Amino acid sequence: MTETQIIEKINHFLAEEFEVAPEKIKPDAQLKETLELDSLDYIDLAVVIEHNLNFKVKPEDFTRMITVQDFYNYAFAKCGV
């Protein structure tokens, strides 16, 4: 999977599963403040990631993800991109 494919998948499930307006999903957008994700959303997000990107997320990993770009970078590393 390429970086572009990973970004597209992440953007798609943020918009579809979490009802985030697509125009809000930008690399510098903050997950909590801009996208309005809370701790319960992070649990759901972990499940969606495992299903769509085929890797497990530890809850403590989310503490290091502040922006959408942090999330992309995390996914790139986990997918070996």
C-alpha positions in Angstrom: 0.0 0.0 0.0 1.3 3.5 -0.9 1.2 6.6 1.2 -1.5 8.0 -1.0 -3.6 4.9 -0.6 -3.2 5.1 3.2 -4.1 8.8 3.3 -7.2 8.1 1.1 -8.3 5.2 3.4 -7.8 7.3 6.6 -9.6 10.3 5.1 -12.5 8.1 3.9 -13.1 6.4 7.3 -12.7 9.7 9.2 -15.4 11.2 7.0 -17.7 8.1 6.8 -17.4 6.5 10.2 -16.9 9.6 12.3 -18.9 12.1 10.2 -16.0 14.5 9.9 -16.5 17.1 7.2 -14.0 16.2 4.4 -12.8 19.9 4.3 -11.7 19.6 7.9 -9.4 16.6 7.2 -6.1 18.4 6.5 -2.6 17.3 7.7 -2.3 20.1 10.2 -5.8 19.6 11.7 -5.8 18.5 15.3 -7.6 15.3 16.0 -9.3 16.4 19.2 -9.9 20.1 18.6 -10.5 20.4 14.9 -12.0 16.9 14.1 -13.7 16.8 17.5 -12.7 13.2 18.3 -12.9 12.1 21.9 -11.5 9.1 23.8 -14.5 6.9 22.8 -13.9 7.9 19.2 -10.3 6.7 19.6 -11.5 3.3 20.7 -13.7 3.1 17.6 -10.9 4.4 15.5 -8.6 1.7 16.7 -11.1 -0.9 15.6 -11.6 0.7 12.2 -7.8 0.9 11.7 -7.4 -2.8 12.5 -10.1 -3.7 10.1 -9.0 -1.4 7.2 -5.3 -1.2 7.5 -4.5 -4.5 9.1 -2.5 -3.5 12.2 -3.2 -3.1 15.8 -3.2 0.2 17.6 -2.3 0.5 21.3 -4.5 3.1 23.2 -1.4 4.8 24.4 -0.2 5.4 20.8 -3.0 7.9 20.5 -1.4 10.2 23.1 1.4 10.9 20.6 -1.0 11.7 17.7 -2.0 15.4 17.8 -2.6 16.2 14.2 -3.9 14.3 11.2 -0.3 14.2 9.8 0.8 12.5 13.0 -1.9 9.9 12.4 -0.7 9.5 8.7 2.9 9.1 9.8 1.9 6.5 12.4 0.0 4.5 9.8 2.9 4.8 7.3 5.3 3.4 9.9 3.0 0.5 10.8 2.3 -0.3 7.2 6.0 -0.2 6.4 5.8 2.7 3.9 
